[in-house]
Amino acid sequence: MYWRRNLSEFRDLSKLINEGNEDKIIASEVSGNDKSSEVITQVVETQNAETKEIDFNEKRKPFDVGLFSREVSNKAEGKNKVYAQLAQNISSYDISDGCIRSVVYKLLGTPVKDFRDRWLPISFRATLGNACHDFIQGTTDQFSEGEVSLKVPSIRFSGRLDNLNGNNVLAEIKSCTYTDYSKIIKTQRPRNADFYQTIAYKYILENHLEEAKNPGVPTRSGVPSLDMYDIDTIQFLYLAHDITASDVEDLGTSLKLVKSVKQQLNSKRNPFYFITSLILDTNCFDVEPYILFVKNKITRINEYLVANKLPPETDEFTNKKKCFFCMYNNVCDIR
Ligand code: SF4
């Protein structure tokens, strides 16, 4: 029995100590040194692949969640700072969901007073999201291209799509809360921001391919491999991963939500009930207004940058719903 073995190990240890056989525990006794004054250290590699000197005479404390919360905050602050300093391009997120004024603030290099995340668990959610991507992309062989960089310096655009299959299928992997997941499977509609993000990729692939394929432009991953794309199938792979979403009051409600999702998706025959696929056929709806939205937003951002001007409140792409999480809300005078 496991507990019996542990108990007997504990008794052996007590016996050893009571018999004064500390030399079997601490090497310093063997050499006759005073163990209280001796510093025994060892250089170890930490889980972050950094090296650290451990002093064995120092009593260490167990993991502290309160301290961890501050560690999360500091790390996010550092990351956000680096991101803001390096940001020189319009991202797909800027197009799909961002307030145009915050995009222009960012690209004009406006100093940020506070880089901390407004909601700390956001970095945990991002980590879960990356794991969802890795799970699908590291397992499947169904796509012809994965993680494709789309960098178009002439319009200051830089994005990275998840997957392409042939010249007509564009697929994005999206992780989400069960609340969003439940809405998505009920309505069979992608989230707005996800939709516009894919339209931005479609627009770039079909209108700026030559520049996006330019081998002289450094990119984080591969560039598109084909010479022509005509995206008529947009696929969203939604993965529900989070039952602790802030929009659910308690764990009981979350579990009920998960149960109802499982029932809706008849999960007895579907072990991956938390993954769902939505497919849009662009021949079945008028995609032009959405393409125009993307094109106009990119053009407008570039115009403001050239004129060194901030977008006014009346600009159709100013989005005050984003003010709470905006890094520029302490300098922005229209929030
Ligand atoms: S504070 Fe609001 S209006 Fe101002 S840039 Fe940010 S999101 Fe836009």
Boltz pocket constraint, residues with backbone or C-beta under 6 A from the ligand:
constraints:
  - pocket:
      binder: B
      contacts: [[A, 99], [A, 100], [A, 101], [A, 102], [A, 105], [A, 318], [A, 319], [A, 320], [A, 321], [A, 322], [A, 323], [A, 324], [A, 326], [A, 327], [A, 328], [A, 329], [A, 332], [A, 333], [A, 334], [A, 335]]
      max_distance: 6.0
